[in-house]
């Protein structure tokens, strides 16, 4: 009947937090009237939760300024790449002591020029799975295609004197299927030539944290955040989940 069905649904929505099994259950009202920090074990219903869609729970967190921001979508990155492609690669910055360069022109309406700079180690190119490269003028599709073959990809653009990172609204580094972002507020971007110090190491690992450090980037970390409202008949408690 309807009543037993409702009771069963009610039982299914009861959540038991199994930590601190040595503790007795405590009413939410008691917890709300207590001073933190303390440990409790509760038995409560989940009344509401935010966000409603799981992917919206993933944010970017800066451990230095403690800021949180939304993860940019692919369209934002694509627009930044399109904007940077307006400036043609500067041939004077090609084929330095620490990277080899290749440039070609796409046969499309805009005759788009693309340059790829392969970072060397001991004056030699590494195997693709160990290689860091920098790309100018590439589309989103082309950038992702490169990440499938090479270890690290850094989107850059030319200035008169050096290569530089794009706007930090874009990822400064792509590795496999992960986009790495830097904090706009806490980062102080340094010259791309600083990467040569990693290339000179005995076995360059091209780890994102090391790359971020030499480029003056405060690395943002992906975090998982949710808000829950729990009820047990004595009160309602807003709780937060924050985890890397």
VOPA-138928 format. One record per residue: residue number from 1; x, y, z of N, C-alpha, C in turn. Coordinates in steps of 0.2 Angstrom, whole numbers, always signed. Example, Ala and Ser with C-alpha at 12.3 -4.5 7.8 and 13.67 -1.06 7.14 Angstrom:
! residues 2
    k   n_c1   n_c2   n_c3  ca_c1  ca_c2  ca_c3   c_c1   c_c2   c_c3
    1    +66    -28    +39    +62    -22    +39    +66    -16    +39
    2    +64    -11    +35    +68     -5    +36    +64     +0    +39
END
This chain:
! residues 244
    k   n_c1   n_c2   n_c3  ca_c1  ca_c2  ca_c3   c_c1   c_c2   c_c3
    1     +4     -6     +0     +0     +0     +0     +4     +6     +0
    2     +1    +12     -1     +5    +18     -1     +9    +20     +5
    3     +6    +18    +11    +10    +20    +17    +16    +16    +18
    4    +16    +10    +16    +22     +6    +17    +27     +8    +12
    5    +25    +10     +6    +29    +12     +0    +33    +18     +3
    6    +29    +23     +6    +32    +29     +8    +37    +28    +13
    7    +36    +23    +18    +40    +21    +23    +47    +18    +20
    8    +46    +14    +15    +52    +11    +12    +56    +16     +9
    9    +53    +21     +5    +57    +27     +2    +60    +31     +7
   10    +57    +32    +13    +60    +36    +18    +66    +32    +21
   11    +66    +25    +22    +71    +22    +24    +77    +22    +19
   12    +76    +22    +13    +81    +22     +8    +85    +29     +8
   13    +81    +34    +10    +84    +41    +10    +88    +42    +17
   14    +88    +38    +21    +92    +39    +28    +99    +37    +26
   15   +103    +41    +28   +111    +41    +27   +114    +39    +34
   16   +118    +34    +34   +122    +33    +40   +129    +34    +39
   17   +132    +39    +42   +139    +40    +42   +143    +35    +46
   18   +147    +31    +43   +150    +25    +47   +156    +27    +51
   19   +159    +33    +50   +165    +35    +54   +163    +35    +61
   20   +168    +35    +65   +168    +36    +73   +162    +31    +75
   21   +163    +24    +74   +158    +19    +76   +158    +18    +83
   22   +164    +21    +87   +164    +21    +94   +159    +26    +97
   23   +157    +30    +93   +153    +36    +96   +145    +34    +95
   24   +141    +37   +100   +134    +36    +99   +131    +41    +95
   25   +125    +40    +92   +122    +45    +87   +121    +51    +91
   26   +122    +57    +88   +120    +63    +92   +115    +67    +88
   27   +110    +70    +91   +105    +74    +87   +109    +80    +84
   28   +106    +82    +78   +109    +88    +75   +108    +95    +79
   29   +102    +95    +83   +101   +101    +87   +107   +102    +92
   30   +109    +96    +95   +115    +96   +100   +121    +98    +97
   31   +122    +96    +90   +128    +98    +87   +128   +105    +85
   32   +123   +108    +83   +122   +115    +82   +123   +119    +88
   33   +122   +117    +94   +123   +121   +100   +130   +120   +103
   34   +134   +116   +100   +141   +114   +102   +146   +119    +99
   35   +152   +119   +102   +157   +123    +99   +162   +118    +95
   36   +164   +120    +90   +169   +116    +86   +176   +117    +88
   37   +180   +113    +86   +179   +107    +83   +178   +101    +87
   38   +173    +96    +85   +172    +90    +89   +170    +85    +84
   39   +170    +79    +86   +168    +73    +81   +162    +70    +84
   40   +157    +69    +79   +151    +66    +80   +149    +61    +76
   41   +144    +57    +78   +141    +52    +73   +134    +53    +73
   42   +131    +54    +67   +124    +56    +66   +120    +51    +62
   43   +114    +51    +62   +109    +47    +58   +104    +52    +56
   44   +104    +54    +49   +100    +59    +47    +98    +58    +40
   45    +93    +62    +37    +91    +61    +30    +94    +67    +26
   46    +95    +65    +20    +98    +70    +15    +92    +74    +12
   47    +91    +80    +14    +85    +84    +12    +87    +87     +5
   48    +92    +91     +4    +94    +94     -2   +102    +93     -3
   49   +104    +94     -9   +111    +94    -11   +112    +99    -17
   50   +118   +102    -17   +120   +106    -22   +127   +104    -24
   51   +129   +105    -31   +125   +106    -36   +121   +100    -38
   52   +116   +101    -43   +112    +96    -45   +115    +91    -50
   53   +120    +94    -54   +124    +90    -59   +131    +89    -56
   54   +133    +83    -57   +139    +81    -54   +145    +85    -56
   55   +145    +86    -63   +151    +89    -66   +152    +96    -63
   56   +146    +99    -61   +147   +106    -58   +150   +106    -51
   57   +151   +100    -49   +155   +100    -42   +162   +101    -43
   58   +165   +100    -49   +172   +101    -50   +174   +108    -51
   59   +178   +111    -47   +181   +118    -47   +188   +118    -47
   60   +191   +124    -48   +198   +125    -48   +200   +129    -42
   61   +205   +127    -38   +206   +130    -31   +214   +132    -31
   62   +215   +138    -29   +221   +141    -28   +223   +140    -20
   63   +228   +136    -19   +230   +135    -12   +233   +142     -9
   64   +236   +146    -13   +239   +152    -10   +234   +157     -8
   65   +229   +159    -13   +225   +164    -11   +218   +162     -9
   66   +217   +155     -9   +211   +151     -7   +205   +153    -11
   67   +206   +155    -17   +201   +157    -22   +198   +150    -25
   68   +192   +151    -27   +188   +145    -31   +186   +148    -37
   69   +186   +144    -43   +183   +147    -49   +181   +141    -53
   70   +176   +142    -58   +174   +137    -62   +179   +135    -67
   71   +178   +129    -69   +183   +126    -74   +181   +128    -81
   72   +185   +132    -85   +183   +135    -91   +181   +129    -96
   73   +176   +130   -100   +174   +125   -105   +179   +125   -111
   74   +178   +121   -116   +182   +120   -122   +181   +126   -126
   75   +175   +129   -126   +174   +134   -131   +178   +140   -129
   76   +179   +142   -123   +183   +147   -120   +190   +146   -123
   77   +193   +140   -122   +200   +139   -124   +201   +140   -132
   78   +196   +137   -135   +196   +138   -143   +196   +145   -145
   79   +192   +149   -142   +192   +156   -144   +199   +160   -142
   80   +202   +158   -137   +209   +161   -135   +214   +158   -140
   81   +213   +152   -142   +218   +149   -147   +217   +153   -154
   82   +211   +154   -156   +209   +158   -162   +212   +165   -162
   83   +211   +168   -156   +214   +175   -155   +221   +175   -156
   84   +225   +170   -153   +232   +170   -153   +235   +168   -160
   85   +231   +165   -164   +233   +163   -171   +233   +169   -176
   86   +230   +174   -174   +230   +181   -178   +237   +183   -179
   87   +241   +182   -174   +248   +184   -174   +252   +178   -177
   88   +255   +179   -182   +259   +174   -186   +266   +173   -181
   89   +268   +166   -181   +274   +164   -178   +280   +169   -180
   90   +284   +170   -176   +290   +174   -177   +296   +170   -179
   91   +298   +169   -186   +303   +165   -188   +310   +166   -184
   92   +311   +172   -181   +317   +173   -178   +318   +170   -171
   93   +312   +167   -169   +312   +164   -163   +313   +156   -164
   94   +314   +154   -170   +314   +147   -171   +321   +144   -171
   95   +321   +137   -169   +327   +133   -169   +333   +136   -165
   96   +331   +136   -158   +336   +139   -153   +341   +133   -151
   97   +345   +135   -146   +349   +129   -143   +345   +124   -139
   98   +339   +126   -137   +336   +121   -133   +329   +118   -136
   99   +327   +120   -142   +322   +117   -146   +322   +118   -153
  100   +319   +113   -157   +319   +113   -164   +312   +115   -166
  101   +312   +119   -172   +305   +122   -174   +303   +119   -181
  102   +297   +118   -182   +294   +117   -188   +288   +121   -189
  103   +288   +124   -195   +282   +129   -197   +279   +127   -204
  104   +273   +127   -204   +269   +126   -211   +263   +131   -211
  105   +260   +131   -217   +254   +135   -218   +248   +131   -219
  106   +243   +132   -216   +237   +128   -217   +233   +131   -223
  107   +231   +127   -228   +228   +129   -234   +221   +130   -233
  108   +219   +135   -229   +212   +137   -228   +211   +144   -230
  109   +205   +147   -228   +204   +154   -230   +209   +159   -227
  110   +211   +158   -221   +215   +163   -218   +223   +161   -219
  111   +224   +156   -222   +231   +154   -223   +235   +154   -217
  112   +232   +150   -212   +234   +150   -205   +241   +147   -204
  113   +246   +150   -201   +253   +148   -200   +253   +144   -193
  114   +256   +138   -193   +257   +135   -187   +264   +133   -186
  115   +266   +134   -180   +273   +132   -178   +273   +128   -172
  116   +277   +123   -172   +278   +118   -166   +286   +118   -165
  117   +287   +119   -158   +294   +119   -156   +295   +113   -151
  118   +299   +109   -153   +301   +103   -149   +307   +104   -145
  119   +306   +103   -138   +311   +104   -133   +316    +99   -134
  120   +322   +100   -134   +328    +95   -134   +331    +94   -127
  121   +334    +88   -127   +338    +86   -121   +345    +83   -123
  122   +350    +87   -121   +357    +85   -123   +357    +86   -131
  123   +354    +91   -133   +354    +93   -140   +351    +88   -145
  124   +347    +83   -142   +344    +78   -145   +336    +78   -144
  125   +332    +77   -149   +325    +76   -147   +324    +70   -143
  126   +319    +70   -139   +317    +64   -135   +312    +60   -138
  127   +310    +54   -136   +305    +50   -138   +298    +54   -138
  128   +294    +53   -142   +287    +57   -142   +284    +57   -135
  129   +284    +51   -132   +281    +50   -125   +284    +54   -120
  130   +290    +56   -121   +294    +60   -116   +295    +67   -118
  131   +292    +69   -123   +294    +76   -126   +289    +81   -124
  132   +291    +87   -122   +287    +93   -122   +288    +97   -128
  133   +282    +99   -130   +282   +104   -136   +278   +110   -135
  134   +279   +115   -139   +276   +121   -138   +272   +123   -145
  135   +266   +125   -145   +263   +126   -152   +260   +133   -152
  136   +261   +136   -158   +258   +142   -160   +253   +142   -166
  137   +248   +145   -165   +243   +145   -171   +238   +139   -172
  138   +239   +134   -167   +235   +128   -168   +228   +129   -165
  139   +223   +125   -168   +216   +125   -166   +216   +120   -160
  140   +210   +120   -157   +209   +116   -151   +209   +108   -153
  141   +207   +107   -159   +207   +100   -162   +214    +98   -163
  142   +218   +102   -165   +225   +101   -167   +229   +100   -160
  143   +228   +104   -155   +231   +104   -149   +230    +97   -146
  144   +223    +95   -145   +222    +88   -142   +225    +83   -146
  145   +225    +83   -153   +228    +78   -157   +236    +77   -155
  146   +239    +82   -153   +246    +82   -151   +247    +79   -144
  147   +242    +80   -140   +243    +77   -133   +242    +70   -133
  148   +239    +67   -138   +239    +60   -138   +245    +56   -140
  149   +250    +60   -143   +256    +57   -145   +262    +60   -141
  150   +262    +66   -139   +267    +69   -135   +266    +70   -128
  151   +271    +70   -123   +269    +70   -116   +266    +76   -114
  152   +269    +82   -116   +266    +89   -114   +266    +93   -120
  153   +260    +97   -119   +259   +102   -125   +258   +109   -121
  154   +262   +114   -123   +261   +121   -120   +259   +126   -126
  155   +253   +129   -126   +251   +133   -131   +255   +140   -130
  156   +258   +143   -135   +262   +149   -134   +260   +154   -140
  157   +263   +160   -140   +262   +165   -145   +269   +168   -145
  158   +270   +171   -151   +277   +175   -152   +276   +182   -150
  159   +282   +185   -147   +282   +192   -146   +289   +194   -151
  160   +291   +200   -150   +297   +202   -154   +303   +198   -151
  161   +303   +197   -144   +309   +194   -141   +309   +187   -139
  162   +303   +184   -138   +303   +178   -135   +296   +175   -136
  163   +295   +168   -135   +288   +165   -135   +285   +167   -128
  164   +279   +167   -127   +276   +168   -121   +269   +164   -120
  165   +267   +163   -114   +261   +159   -113   +255   +163   -115
  166   +249   +160   -116   +243   +163   -118   +240   +166   -112
  167   +235   +170   -112   +231   +172   -107   +230   +166   -102
  168   +230   +167    -95   +229   +162    -91   +222   +160    -90
  169   +218   +163    -94   +211   +160    -94   +211   +153    -98
  170   +217   +152   -102   +218   +146   -105   +222   +142   -101
  171   +222   +135   -102   +227   +131    -99   +234   +132   -101
  172   +239   +133    -96   +246   +134    -99   +249   +128   -101
  173   +246   +122    -99   +249   +115   -100   +244   +110   -101
  174   +245   +106   -106   +240   +100   -107   +245    +94   -107
  175   +242    +89   -103   +246    +82   -103   +241    +77   -103
  176   +241    +73   -108   +236    +67   -109   +229    +71   -110
  177   +224    +69   -106   +218    +73   -106   +217    +78   -101
  178   +222    +80    -98   +221    +85    -92   +224    +92    -94
  179   +219    +97    -92   +221   +104    -94   +224   +107    -87
  180   +229   +110    -87   +232   +113    -81   +232   +120    -81
  181   +229   +123    -76   +228   +131    -76   +232   +134    -71
  182   +233   +140    -72   +237   +144    -67   +232   +150    -64
  183   +233   +152    -58   +230   +157    -54   +232   +164    -57
  184   +227   +168    -60   +228   +174    -63   +231   +179    -57
  185   +228   +178    -51   +230   +183    -46   +237   +182    -43
  186   +239   +175    -42   +245   +174    -39   +251   +172    -44
  187   +250   +171    -50   +255   +169    -55   +259   +176    -57
  188   +265   +175    -58   +269   +180    -61   +273   +177    -67
  189   +270   +176    -73   +273   +172    -78   +280   +174    -80
  190   +285   +169    -80   +292   +171    -82   +293   +169    -89
  191   +299   +170    -92   +300   +169    -99   +300   +161   -100
  192   +297   +160   -106   +297   +153   -108   +304   +149   -108
  193   +309   +153   -109   +316   +151   -110   +318   +147   -103
  194   +314   +149    -98   +316   +145    -91   +315   +138    -92
  195   +311   +135    -97   +310   +128    -97   +316   +125    -99
  196   +321   +128   -102   +328   +125   -104   +331   +122    -98
  197   +330   +125    -92   +333   +122    -86   +331   +115    -84
  198   +324   +114    -86   +322   +107    -85   +325   +102    -90
  199   +325   +105    -96   +328   +101   -102   +335    +99   -100
  200   +338   +103    -96   +345   +102    -95   +346    +97    -89
  201   +341    +95    -86   +341    +90    -81   +344    +83    -84
  202   +346    +79    -79   +349    +72    -82   +343    +68    -85
  203   +337    +68    -82   +331    +65    -84   +325    +69    -84
  204   +324    +73    -88   +318    +78    -88   +312    +74    -87
  205   +308    +75    -82   +302    +72    -81   +296    +76    -83
  206   +296    +82    -84   +291    +87    -87   +285    +86    -82
  207   +286    +86    -76   +280    +86    -71   +277    +93    -71
  208   +270    +93    -71   +266    +99    -71   +269   +104    -65
  209   +270   +102    -59   +272   +106    -54   +278   +109    -55
  210   +283   +106    -58   +290   +108    -59   +289   +113    -65
  211   +285   +112    -70   +284   +116    -76   +281   +123    -73
  212   +276   +122    -69   +273   +128    -66   +278   +132    -63
  213   +282   +129    -59   +287   +133    -54   +292   +137    -58
  214   +295   +134    -64   +300   +138    -68   +296   +143    -72
  215   +290   +142    -73   +286   +147    -77   +283   +153    -73
  216   +284   +152    -66   +281   +157    -62   +273   +157    -61
  217   +271   +151    -62   +264   +149    -62   +262   +146    -55
  218   +257   +149    -52   +254   +146    -46   +248   +141    -49
  219   +250   +135    -48   +246   +130    -51   +239   +129    -47
  220   +234   +129    -51   +227   +128    -48   +226   +120    -48
  221   +222   +118    -43   +221   +111    -42   +213   +110    -43
  222   +212   +104    -46   +205   +102    -46   +202   +100    -40
  223   +197   +103    -38   +194   +100    -31   +186    +98    -32
  224   +184    +94    -28   +177    +92    -28   +173    +95    -22
  225   +168    +99    -24   +164   +102    -19   +157   +101    -19
  226   +154    +99    -14   +146    +98    -13   +144   +101     -7
  227   +137   +103     -7   +134   +106     -1   +128   +101     +0
  228   +127    +99     +7   +121    +95     +9   +118    +98    +14
  229   +111    +97    +14   +107    +99    +20   +104    +92    +23
  230   +106    +91    +29   +104    +85    +33    +99    +87    +38
  231    +94    +82    +39    +89    +84    +44    +88    +77    +48
  232    +86    +78    +54    +84    +72    +58    +78    +73    +63
  233    +74    +78    +62    +69    +79    +66    +70    +84    +72
  234    +77    +85    +74    +78    +90    +79    +81    +96    +76
  235    +83    +96    +70    +86   +102    +67    +89   +100    +60
  236    +91   +105    +56    +94   +105    +50   +101   +107    +50
  237   +105   +104    +46   +113   +105    +47   +115   +106    +39
  238   +118   +112    +38   +122   +112    +31   +129   +109    +32
  239   +130   +105    +27   +137   +102    +28   +140   +103    +21
  240   +147   +103    +21   +151   +104    +15   +156    +98    +14
  241   +157    +96     +8   +162    +92     +6   +167    +95     +1
  242   +173    +95     +3   +179    +98     -1   +184    +93     -1
  243   +186    +91     -7   +192    +86     -7   +195    +87    -14
  244   +202    +85    -14   +206    +85    -20   +205    +79    -24
END
